[in-house]
Amino acid sequence: METEAAKLIGGGLAAIGMIGAGVGVGNVWAQLISAVGRNPAAKNSVELYAWIGFAVTEAIALYALVVAFIILFVF
């Protein structure tokens, strides 16, 4: 296998991690909407945890993107 082809395959496989992050972000917001729908008075206490969950989940996508770029452009 050529080196360039292996780099492209490796970068594509590393970018698959962003799919999981997209599912996770969707799950965080869906659960926030569900919680606020059940108890609107708890919006302020639940919303902080939703933003923290969003930030942590989005960080996973950024890590996957950085690894994909490292595979493509450094090696």
Contact map, one row per residue, 1 for C-alpha under 8 A:
111011000000000000000000000000000000000000000000000000000000000000000000000
111111000000000000000000000000000000000000000000000000000000000000000000000
111111100000000000000000000000000000000000000000000000000000000000000000000
011111110000000000000000000000000000000000000000000000000000000000000000000
111111111000000000000000000000000000000000000000000000000000000000000000000
111111111100000000000000000000000000000000000000000000000000000000000000000
001111111110000000000000000000000000000000000000000000000000000000000011001
000111111111000000000000000000000000000000000000000000000000000000000001000
000011111111100000000000000000000000000000000000000000000000000000000000000
000001111111110000000000000000000000000000000000000000000000000000010011000
000000111111111000000000000000000000000000000000000000000000000000111011000
000000011111111100000000000000000000000000000000000000000000000000010000000
000000001111111110000000000000000000000000000000000000000000000000010000000
000000000111111110000000000000000000000000000000000000000000000110110000000
000000000011111111100000000000000000000000000000000000000000000110110000000
000000000001111111110000000000000000000000000000000000000000000100000000000
000000000000111111111000000000000000000000000000000000000001100100000000000
000000000000001111111100000000000000000000000000000000000001110110000000000
000000000000001111111110000000000000000000000000000000000000000000000000000
000000000000000111111111000000000000000000000000000000000000100000000000000
000000000000000011111111100000000000000000000000000000001101100000000000000
000000000000000001111111110000000000000000000000000000000100100000000000000
000000000000000000111111111000000000000000000000000000000000000000000000000
000000000000000000011111111100000000000000000000000000001000000000000000000
000000000000000000001111111110000000000000000000000011001100000000000000000
000000000000000000000111111111000000000000000000000000000000000000000000000
000000000000000000000011111111100000000000000000000000000000000000000000000
000000000000000000000001111111110000000000000000010011000000000000000000000
000000000000000000000000111111111000000000000000010001000000000000000000000
000000000000000000000000011111111100000000000000000000000000000000000000000
000000000000000000000000001111111110000000000000000000000000000000000000000
000000000000000000000000000111111111000000000110010000000000000000000000000
000000000000000000000000000011111111100000000000000000000000000000000000000
000000000000000000000000000001111111110000000000000000000000000000000000000
000000000000000000000000000000111111111100100100000000000000000000000000000
000000000000000000000000000000011111111111100100000000000000000000000000000
000000000000000000000000000000001111111100000000000000000000000000000000000
000000000000000000000000000000000111111100000000000000000000000000000000000
000000000000000000000000000000000011111111100000000000000000000000000000000
000000000000000000000000000000000011111111100000000000000000000000000000000
000000000000000000000000000000000001001111110000000000000000000000000000000
000000000000000000000000000000000001001111111100000000000000000000000000000
000000000000000000000000000000000011001111111110000000000000000000000000000
000000000000000000000000000000000000000011111111000000000000000000000000000
000000000000000000000000000000000000000001111111100000000000000000000000000
000000000000000000000000000000010011000001111111110000000000000000000000000
000000000000000000000000000000010000000000111111111000000000000000000000000
000000000000000000000000000000000000000000011111111100000000000000000000000
000000000000000000000000000000000000000000001111111110000000000000000000000
000000000000000000000000000110010000000000000111111111000000000000000000000
000000000000000000000000000000000000000000000011111111100000000000000000000
000000000000000000000000000000000000000000000001111111110000000000000000000
000000000000000000000000100100000000000000000000111111111000000000000000000
000000000000000000000000100110000000000000000000011111111100000000000000000
000000000000000000000000000000000000000000000000001111111110000000000000000
000000000000000000000000000000000000000000000000000111111111000000000000000
000000000000000000001001100000000000000000000000000011111111100000000000000
000000000000000000001100100000000000000000000000000001111111110000000000000
000000000000000000000000000000000000000000000000000000111111111000000000000
000000000000000011001000000000000000000000000000000000011111111100000000000
000000000000000011011100000000000000000000000000000000001111111110000000000
000000000000000001000000000000000000000000000000000000000111111111000000000
000000000000000000000000000000000000000000000000000000000011111111100000000
000000000000011111000000000000000000000000000000000000000001111111110000000
000000000000011001000000000000000000000000000000000000000000111111111000000
000000000000000000000000000000000000000000000000000000000000011111111100000
000000000010011000000000000000000000000000000000000000000000001111111110000
000000000111111000000000000000000000000000000000000000000000000111111111000
000000000010000000000000000000000000000000000000000000000000000011111111110
000000000000000000000000000000000000000000000000000000000000000001111111111
000000100110000000000000000000000000000000000000000000000000000000111111111
000000110110000000000000000000000000000000000000000000000000000000011111111
000000000000000000000000000000000000000000000000000000000000000000001111111
000000000000000000000000000000000000000000000000000000000000000000001111111
000000100000000000000000000000000000000000000000000000000000000000000111111
